[in-house]
Amino acid sequence: MGSQRVFTRECKLAAIKELESGSSVGLIARRLEIDRNTLYRWRREFKESAANAFPGKGKGVLVGSQEAELERKIGQMTMEMDFLKKLLRSFEDQQASGNGVRQFTKRSRKKTK
């Protein structure tokens, strides 16, 4: 049996609030990657005793997954920036040394027009 995901009280309350505002149960359940019945159970537990509902601290599943996605994007963008910086340095070095400054001859320039 796999590890059970744990949601924070705040996450559960936000899902209940969204559900109560008329949002689709299916949409909320898919976004949270949970069963529809779980949402209904959370709502029932909250209605039965709002003060005592969801006493645990949870693990912040949504926050963790969002942070991981942002870290992946930052890593990818950092790699792209490093690549572009190297490419720019290479281009600047070529211009400084006079190599590759003019890539077209008069004849080839006429053909491209």
PyRosetta script that sets phi, psi and omega in degrees:
from pyrosetta import init, pose_from_sequence

init()
pose = pose_from_sequence("MGSQRVFTRECKLAAIKELESGSSVGLIARRLEIDRNTLYRWRREFKESAANAFPGKGKGVLVGSQEAELERKIGQMTMEMDFLKKLLRSFEDQQASGNGVRQFTKRSRKKTK")
pose.set_psi(1, 132.0)
pose.set_omega(1, -178.4)
pose.set_phi(2, -74.3)
pose.set_psi(2, 169.6)
pose.set_omega(2, 179.7)
pose.set_phi(3, -72.1)
pose.set_psi(3, 141.1)
pose.set_omega(3, -179.2)
pose.set_phi(4, -85.0)
pose.set_psi(4, 132.9)
pose.set_omega(4, 178.5)
pose.set_phi(5, -75.0)
pose.set_psi(5, 145.2)
pose.set_omega(5, -179.5)
pose.set_phi(6, -122.8)
pose.set_psi(6, 130.2)
pose.set_omega(6, 179.2)
pose.set_phi(7, -104.5)
pose.set_psi(7, 146.4)
pose.set_omega(7, 178.1)
pose.set_phi(8, -70.1)
pose.set_psi(8, 160.2)
pose.set_omega(8, 175.9)
pose.set_phi(9, -58.0)
pose.set_psi(9, -42.9)
pose.set_omega(9, -179.1)
pose.set_phi(10, -60.9)
pose.set_psi(10, -40.4)
pose.set_omega(10, 179.1)
pose.set_phi(11, -64.5)
pose.set_psi(11, -44.5)
pose.set_omega(11, 179.6)
pose.set_phi(12, -64.0)
pose.set_psi(12, -43.0)
pose.set_omega(12, 179.1)
pose.set_phi(13, -64.1)
pose.set_psi(13, -39.4)
pose.set_omega(13, 178.3)
pose.set_phi(14, -64.2)
pose.set_psi(14, -40.0)
pose.set_omega(14, 178.5)
pose.set_phi(15, -65.5)
pose.set_psi(15, -41.4)
pose.set_omega(15, 178.6)
pose.set_phi(16, -64.4)
pose.set_psi(16, -43.3)
pose.set_omega(16, 179.3)
pose.set_phi(17, -61.2)
pose.set_psi(17, -42.5)
pose.set_omega(17, 178.3)
pose.set_phi(18, -63.4)
pose.set_psi(18, -41.9)
pose.set_omega(18, 178.8)
pose.set_phi(19, -63.4)
pose.set_psi(19, -44.2)
pose.set_omega(19, -179.0)
pose.set_phi(20, -68.3)
pose.set_psi(20, -25.1)
pose.set_omega(20, -179.6)
pose.set_phi(21, -80.4)
pose.set_psi(21, -2.2)
pose.set_omega(21, 175.7)
pose.set_phi(22, 104.3)
pose.set_psi(22, 2.4)
pose.set_omega(22, 177.8)
pose.set_phi(23, -65.4)
pose.set_psi(23, 154.3)
pose.set_omega(23, -178.8)
pose.set_phi(24, -67.1)
pose.set_psi(24, 131.0)
pose.set_omega(24, 177.6)
pose.set_phi(25, -59.6)
pose.set_psi(25, -42.0)
pose.set_omega(25, -179.6)
pose.set_phi(26, -61.5)
pose.set_psi(26, -42.6)
pose.set_omega(26, 179.6)
pose.set_phi(27, -64.0)
pose.set_psi(27, -45.4)
pose.set_omega(27, -179.5)
pose.set_phi(28, -63.0)
pose.set_psi(28, -45.5)
pose.set_omega(28, -179.0)
pose.set_phi(29, -61.9)
pose.set_psi(29, -42.8)
pose.set_omega(29, 179.0)
pose.set_phi(30, -64.8)
pose.set_psi(30, -42.9)
pose.set_omega(30, -179.5)
pose.set_phi(31, -62.1)
pose.set_psi(31, -39.5)
pose.set_omega(31, 179.8)
pose.set_phi(32, -85.7)
pose.set_psi(32, -8.1)
pose.set_omega(32, -177.7)
pose.set_phi(33, 58.1)
pose.set_psi(33, 49.7)
pose.set_omega(33, 176.7)
pose.set_phi(34, -131.9)
pose.set_psi(34, 168.7)
pose.set_omega(34, 177.2)
pose.set_phi(35, -76.7)
pose.set_psi(35, 147.1)
pose.set_omega(35, 178.1)
pose.set_phi(36, -56.1)
pose.set_psi(36, -38.0)
pose.set_omega(36, -178.9)
pose.set_phi(37, -63.1)
pose.set_psi(37, -29.8)
pose.set_omega(37, 177.0)
pose.set_phi(38, -63.0)
pose.set_psi(38, -42.7)
pose.set_omega(38, 177.3)
pose.set_phi(39, -60.8)
pose.set_psi(39, -45.1)
pose.set_omega(39, 179.4)
pose.set_phi(40, -62.6)
pose.set_psi(40, -38.3)
pose.set_omega(40, 179.0)
pose.set_phi(41, -65.8)
pose.set_psi(41, -43.2)
pose.set_omega(41, 178.0)
pose.set_phi(42, -58.9)
pose.set_psi(42, -44.6)
pose.set_omega(42, -179.5)
pose.set_phi(43, -63.2)
pose.set_psi(43, -42.6)
pose.set_omega(43, 179.6)
pose.set_phi(44, -62.7)
pose.set_psi(44, -45.4)
pose.set_omega(44, 178.8)
pose.set_phi(45, -60.8)
pose.set_psi(45, -39.5)
pose.set_omega(45, -179.6)
pose.set_phi(46, -68.1)
pose.set_psi(46, -41.6)
pose.set_omega(46, -179.5)
pose.set_phi(47, -68.3)
pose.set_psi(47, -33.8)
pose.set_omega(47, -179.8)
pose.set_phi(48, -68.1)
pose.set_psi(48, -39.2)
pose.set_omega(48, -179.8)
pose.set_phi(49, -161.2)
pose.set_psi(49, 90.0)
pose.set_omega(49, -176.1)
pose.set_phi(50, -58.6)
pose.set_psi(50, -39.6)
pose.set_omega(50, -177.2)
pose.set_phi(51, -69.0)
pose.set_psi(51, -33.3)
pose.set_omega(51, -176.9)
pose.set_phi(52, -98.4)
pose.set_psi(52, -3.7)
pose.set_omega(52, -177.9)
pose.set_phi(53, -71.6)
pose.set_psi(53, 137.2)
pose.set_omega(53, 174.4)
pose.set_phi(54, 57.2)
pose.set_psi(54, 60.2)
pose.set_omega(54, -176.8)
pose.set_phi(55, -71.9)
pose.set_psi(55, -22.5)
pose.set_omega(55, -177.9)
pose.set_phi(56, -70.3)
pose.set_psi(56, 169.1)
pose.set_omega(56, -178.9)
pose.set_phi(57, -89.0)
pose.set_psi(57, -25.6)
pose.set_omega(57, -179.2)
pose.set_phi(58, 69.8)
pose.set_psi(58, -178.7)
pose.set_omega(58, -176.1)
pose.set_phi(59, -119.6)
pose.set_psi(59, 0.6)
pose.set_omega(59, 179.7)
pose.set_phi(60, 65.6)
pose.set_psi(60, 53.5)
pose.set_omega(60, -175.5)
pose.set_phi(61, -58.4)
pose.set_psi(61, -45.5)
pose.set_omega(61, -177.2)
pose.set_phi(62, -66.2)
pose.set_psi(62, -43.7)
pose.set_omega(62, -179.6)
pose.set_phi(63, -61.5)
pose.set_psi(63, -44.6)
pose.set_omega(63, -179.8)
pose.set_phi(64, -61.0)
pose.set_psi(64, -43.2)
pose.set_omega(64, -178.9)
pose.set_phi(65, -69.6)
pose.set_psi(65, -36.2)
pose.set_omega(65, 177.9)
pose.set_phi(66, -67.6)
pose.set_psi(66, -40.8)
pose.set_omega(66, 178.1)
pose.set_phi(67, -62.7)
pose.set_psi(67, -42.2)
pose.set_omega(67, 179.9)
pose.set_phi(68, -63.1)
pose.set_psi(68, -41.7)
pose.set_omega(68, 178.9)
pose.set_phi(69, -63.8)
pose.set_psi(69, -42.9)
pose.set_omega(69, 178.4)
pose.set_phi(70, -65.1)
pose.set_psi(70, -39.0)
pose.set_omega(70, 177.6)
pose.set_phi(71, -63.8)
pose.set_psi(71, -38.8)
pose.set_omega(71, 176.9)
pose.set_phi(72, -63.1)
pose.set_psi(72, -43.9)
pose.set_omega(72, 179.9)
pose.set_phi(73, -63.9)
pose.set_psi(73, -42.4)
pose.set_omega(73, 178.6)
pose.set_phi(74, -61.3)
pose.set_psi(74, -43.6)
pose.set_omega(74, 178.4)
pose.set_phi(75, -61.1)
pose.set_psi(75, -44.0)
pose.set_omega(75, 179.8)
pose.set_phi(76, -64.5)
pose.set_psi(76, -44.4)
pose.set_omega(76, -179.6)
pose.set_phi(77, -65.5)
pose.set_psi(77, -36.4)
pose.set_omega(77, 177.2)
pose.set_phi(78, -62.7)
pose.set_psi(78, -43.7)
pose.set_omega(78, 178.2)
pose.set_phi(79, -62.4)
pose.set_psi(79, -42.7)
pose.set_omega(79, 179.6)
pose.set_phi(80, -63.8)
pose.set_psi(80, -41.9)
pose.set_omega(80, 179.1)
pose.set_phi(81, -64.6)
pose.set_psi(81, -41.9)
pose.set_omega(81, 177.9)
pose.set_phi(82, -60.5)
pose.set_psi(82, -43.2)
pose.set_omega(82, 179.0)
pose.set_phi(83, -61.3)
pose.set_psi(83, -46.6)
pose.set_omega(83, -179.1)
pose.set_phi(84, -66.0)
pose.set_psi(84, -36.0)
pose.set_omega(84, 177.0)
pose.set_phi(85, -63.6)
pose.set_psi(85, -42.7)
pose.set_omega(85, 178.6)
pose.set_phi(86, -64.5)
pose.set_psi(86, -40.4)
pose.set_omega(86, 179.3)
pose.set_phi(87, -64.0)
pose.set_psi(87, -42.6)
pose.set_omega(87, 178.5)
pose.set_phi(88, -63.8)
pose.set_psi(88, -44.1)
pose.set_omega(88, 178.0)
pose.set_phi(89, -60.4)
pose.set_psi(89, -42.0)
pose.set_omega(89, 179.3)
pose.set_phi(90, -62.8)
pose.set_psi(90, -43.0)
pose.set_omega(90, 178.7)
pose.set_phi(91, -64.2)
pose.set_psi(91, -44.5)
pose.set_omega(91, 179.2)
pose.set_phi(92, -63.4)
pose.set_psi(92, -39.1)
pose.set_omega(92, 177.8)
pose.set_phi(93, -63.8)
pose.set_psi(93, -40.1)
pose.set_omega(93, 178.7)
pose.set_phi(94, -64.5)
pose.set_psi(94, -40.7)
pose.set_omega(94, 179.5)
pose.set_phi(95, -67.5)
pose.set_psi(95, -40.2)
pose.set_omega(95, -178.7)
pose.set_phi(96, -65.6)
pose.set_psi(96, -35.6)
pose.set_omega(96, -178.2)
pose.set_phi(97, -86.7)
pose.set_psi(97, -8.0)
pose.set_omega(97, 179.0)
pose.set_phi(98, 87.2)
pose.set_psi(98, -5.1)
pose.set_omega(98, 178.7)
pose.set_phi(99, -84.6)
pose.set_psi(99, 134.3)
pose.set_omega(99, 174.3)
pose.set_phi(100, 76.8)
pose.set_psi(100, 11.1)
pose.set_omega(100, -178.9)
pose.set_phi(101, -69.1)
pose.set_psi(101, -45.5)
pose.set_omega(101, 178.5)
pose.set_phi(102, -113.0)
pose.set_psi(102, 112.9)
pose.set_omega(102, -178.4)
pose.set_phi(103, -96.8)
pose.set_psi(103, -13.0)
pose.set_omega(103, -178.0)
pose.set_phi(104, -112.1)
pose.set_psi(104, 141.4)
pose.set_omega(104, 170.7)
pose.set_phi(105, -92.8)
pose.set_psi(105, 170.1)
pose.set_omega(105, 179.5)
pose.set_phi(106, -58.3)
pose.set_psi(106, -41.1)
pose.set_omega(106, -177.1)
pose.set_phi(107, -66.0)
pose.set_psi(107, -46.7)
pose.set_omega(107, -176.9)
pose.set_phi(108, -69.6)
pose.set_psi(108, -30.9)
pose.set_omega(108, 179.1)
pose.set_phi(109, -66.1)
pose.set_psi(109, -37.8)
pose.set_omega(109, 178.9)
pose.set_phi(110, -66.3)
pose.set_psi(110, -35.6)
pose.set_omega(110, -178.8)
pose.set_phi(111, -68.8)
pose.set_psi(111, -32.9)
pose.set_omega(111, -176.3)
pose.set_phi(112, -79.3)
pose.set_psi(112, -18.1)
pose.set_omega(112, -179.0)
pose.set_phi(113, -77.2)
pose.dump_pdb("model.pdb")
